[in-house]
Amino acid sequence: MAGKRHHYLSAFLLRRFAAKSGKREGLVWRLDKTSGQPRPVDPKREAALSHYYSIALPDGTKDTGPEDLLASVENKTGKILQRIARGETPTEEERTWLALFVVFQHRRTPVGRKWLKFIDEKAAAMTAEVSLGNADGFHETMRAANPEMTRQEIEEMRLEMLGDLDTGRIAIESTPSREVAMMFLAADKVAEQLVEDFTWAVVRAPGSAELVLPGMGITLYDPSPPHPGSGLGFRSSPNAETVLPVDPSFALALQPGPPEWREAAIDGAAVDDINLRAYAWSDAAFYGSSQKTVAGVRALARRERARVGVYEPRGGTIWVTEGDGEIPLEGGSHEFVGEDTSGVVRRQRFFVKPGALDDATPFRG
């Protein structure tokens, strides 16, 4: 049974980056990105929040089932990583556990849950807008609920609600419990794709070079996004790269491709590159096995600000286009309006393949 302290960065992963000897043995070095100050911390208490994955029940109690499920994935993953560290190749079933761990690590941090919250709230607002925009459907629903309302009263209510939604006077908020539920949505399907359609590589650092652990646990980078400002995902393009640092000596790297398992040695420059990505994917802090290591990564990031900027995480953007209201919508060039988690709204033209919008839901005002 789970306690109330829930880690968004797995404690077992933090322990793998802890000092192995000396007076700081068992502690991991945390470097705060704002202050630049490093300090040793206990993995048991780091990167954790009270009841972070608990579901609030109607009677006021909390269901800790999600934390129990995450803990089971972590227990399986920890044992598999120990075998990989010894040079063993995981089975397909073990790769599935690894893939689940990667998916959950991408979604479970405060930043990851912020992205899920944005998608959930935006989708709900768009659904409400479509419902309110369908005048006939809204009138039919309201007459069934309240037969005494006149058509004019219903229409005034519909237009007022549309206006409130548009101006923000009505806001749809995703609860923490919904955020937790979103973490698990189709996670098994995504993990299945990571096993069947991705190449996995164990990359091992040379000599005394050390990897650090990003505050978000993993990093994603796409050197060839489909268009400027496009979303960043496991398969946002055929060249997208996902890296999970496992301990100071090695990391797992995933890329779309044949379902193969590889071993690869990397040089010091590649270690620096992975560490710069780790720095970029740390919202508050990152972790390493020594003060020297984390201070060195910070110094490198300050020298390589441009590269860090390239590696910074991007949440999804929801794109909406207008049509003539007919189904299917025509293929060809369409102007889309996109909004991301920062609230930035921009317009861009995309060429849509014929048939790609056949299942789109039209807005009927």
N, C-alpha and C positions, 0 to 999 in steps of 0.2 A: 504494500500500500504506500502511495506517494505521500511525502511530507508536504509542508506548505512552501518550502523553498524549491523553486523550479528553475533549472538552468536553461538559458537560451543559447549558451555555448556549452557543449557537453563537458561535464567535469572530467570524464575519462580522457577527453582530448586535451584539456588543459593540463592534466597530470603528465601527459606524454611530453609536454614542453617544460616541465619543472626541472629544477637543478637536481642532478644525480648525486652530488656529494657536497661537502663543505657545510658551513653553518646555515646556508639557505636551502639545504637539501629538502626536497618535497614542495618547495615554493616556486611559483612561476613569476617572472618579471613582467609587470604591466607598465606600459608607457602611455601616459595620458596625452592625447594628441593636442589638446588645447594648451596645457601648461608645459608640455615637453618633459615632464618629470617622470622618471622611472621609479618603481617601488616593488618590492616582493609581496606577493599576495598568496593566500591559501586558495587553491583551486576549488575547494569545497564551498567556499563562500563567494567566489567571483562569478560575474556574468549570470546572476540569478535574481529573480523577482518573486515576491510572495504570491502564491496561487496563480502564477502566470498562465497556466494551461487549464485551470479549473473552470468547470461549467457551472454557472449559477442556476440553481433549481428553484422552482416556484415556491417551495417551502422554506427558502432561505439557506438551505444547505448547499454544499459544493460537491460536484462530481469530479473526482481526480482521475477518472479513467483515461483521459488523453495523456496525462503525465505518465501513467502506468504503461501505456502503449509505447510512448517514446522511449521509456526506460528499457522496455524489452528489445526495441530496435538497437539501442545503444549497447546493451549487453551482448547481443549477437555480433554487432559490428566490432566491438572492442576485441573479442576473441579472434575474429577474422583478420584484423589489422596486425595482431601479434604474429600470426602465421605469415602474413605478407612481409613483415619486417624481417623474418628469417629467410625470405627468398622463396616461399611457397606460392603456388598459383591457386587462387580460389576457384571453387566449383561455380557452375552457373547459378545454383541456388544461393551460394554465398555472395555472388555478385549482385543478386537481387536485394539482399540485405544491405549491401554497400550502397546500392542505388537509392533505396528507401532513405537511408541515412542522409545522402546528399540532397535529396528532394526536401526532406524535413529541415535540414540545416539552412537551406535557401529560404525557407518560408518562416522559420520560427523566431528569428531575431526581431527586435523592435522595428528595425528598418523593413525587414521582410513582411512583417504583419501590417506595417503602414501601407505597403503596396497592396496587400490583400484587402485592407479596409477601403482603400481608394476604389479598387475595382468593384467591390461589393456595393458601395454607396453610389457610385456612378451608374452602375447597371440598374440598381433599384430606381434611381431618379429618372433614368431614361425610360424604364418600363412604366413608371407613373406618368411620365410625359406622354408616352404613346397612348396609354389608357385614357388620359384626360383629353388628348387630341382627337380621339374617336368619339365624336359628339353623339352619334346614334347609339353606340354601345353604352356610353355613360348614361344617357337618358333612360335606356332600357333597364340598366342595373338600378338606377335610383328610383324609377317608378315601381319596380318590383319590391324595393326595400321600404319605400314610403309612397304609397299610391296617392296620398293627399297633396303631394307637391305638384305645382303646375309646371308646364314645360318651361315657362319663363324663369321660374325660381330655380329649376334645375340648371338651366343654361347660365344663369348668373352665378350659381355656385361653381359650375365647371370653369368658367372664365376667371373667377376670383382665385380658384385653386391653381389654375395654370399660371396666373400672374404671380401668386405667392411662391410657386415653385421656381419660376424664372428669376425672381428678384432675390431669392434666398430666404424669404420670410418663412417658408416651409423647408426644412432640411431633413434629409433621411440619413440617419446615423447607424453605422454598423456597430453592434455591441461587442464587447470583448469575447463573449461566448460565440458570436458569429465568426469573429476573427479566428478563434480556435478551430471551429468547424471548417472554415475555408482552408486551413492548413492541411487538412486531411482529404480535401476534395480531389478526387481522381489521382491521389498520390501514387496509388498502385499502378495506374496506367502510365504515368510519367516514368516511374521506375522501370517498368517493363520496356519502354522505349530506350532508356539508358543502357539496358542490358543488350537488347536485340539490335540496336541501330548505332551503337557507339563503340569506338575503340578506346580501351583503357590502357594507361601506361603508368608504371611505377618509375618515378624519376628520383634518382638518388644523388644527393649533394656530395661534392668531392671534398676530401680532406677535412679541414677545420671549418669550412663554410657551413653556415647554419641557416635554416629556414625559420620564419616566424609564423605565428598563428594570427590570422586577421580577426578582428572583432566580430565579423559576420560569419566566421568559420570557413567559408569558401570564397572563391573569386570567380567571376565570369568576365570574359573579354572577347570581343568580336572584332577582328582586324578588318573585316569586309562586310559591314552592315548593308542591308538591302538599299537603304537610303539614309541621308543625314538625319540624325535624331530618331532613328528607328529604335524599337524596344530591344532589350538585351535579354536573351534567354539561352537555354542549353543548346538550342538548335536555331538560333536567330539567323544563322547562315551556315553553309557547309564548313566554314573555318572557325566557328565559335569554339572557345576553349574554356573549360571549367577546371579549376585546380582546388584540391582539398589537401592542404598541408597536414601531415599526420604526426610528424615529430620533427625535431631539428634536422634529421638526416634524410627524410624522404617525403614525397607527396604523391598523390594520385592525380593524374591528368586525364580528362575525358574530352573527346572530340567526335563529332559525327563521322561515321565510317563503319567499316566491317567490324563485326563483334569479335574483336581479338583482344588478347591480354599480352602486354609487352613490358619488357624491362628496359630502362634507358638510363645511362649515366649522363649527367649534365655538368657543365663547367661553372665557374664562379660567376660569369656574366649572366647565365641563366638563373642562378640562385638570386642574384640581385634583381632580376626582372620579376621573378615570382614574389620577392619580398616587397617590391614597389607596388605590385597589385594588392598584396596583403595590406599595405599601408592605406591604399586608396579605399579598400573595402573594410575599413575600420571606422565606424562612426564616432566612437569615443576613445577607444584604446586598442592596442594590439599587444601580443604576448610573445615572450621568448625565454630561453633557458638562462640568460645572463644579462646583467646590466649592459655589458659591452655590446652584446648582440642587438638589443632593442635600440640603444643609443646610436649604434652604427646605421641601422635602418632609417632612423629619423634623419640623421645627417645626410644619408643618400637621398632621401625623399626631398629634403630642402634643396639639394643641388639639382634634382631632376623634377622640378615642379611641373614642367610641361608633360612629362611622361605620366606622372601621377594623375594629372588631369584627364589624360586619354583613358586611363584605367578606371576612373571613378564609376561606381554603379549607376545604372539608370533604371528607374521603374518603368512600368508599361505605360503606353499612351493609348487612349481610346479614341479611335477615329470614326467620324460619322459623316456620311455624305447624303446629299439630297437627290431625289429622283422625281419622276413624274407620278409616283404613287402606284404604278403598275407593277405586277409581278409576272415574269422575272424582270429585274432591273437590267438595263442595257449594259453590256461591257463597253470598254473604251476608256477615255479620259474623264475622270471625275474629280471635282474639287472636294476635299475632305477637310473637316474641322477637327483638330486633335487637341486633347487636354491631358496633361500628365499630373503626377502627384504634387508637383510644385505649384499647380494652378495656372501654369502658362498655357495659353490658348494660341494656336497657330493654324494657318491654312496652308494646304499643300495639294498639288495635283498629282494623282497617281493614275497609271494605266491599269485598268482592271480587266483581267482575262474574261472573255465571254462565258457566262454561266457561273462565274465565281460569286455573284451576288444573288443567285437564285433563291437562296434560303434566308435572305435578309428580311428583317421585319420593317415594313413601311410605316412611316408616321403619317397618320391621316388627320389633318387639322379641320 
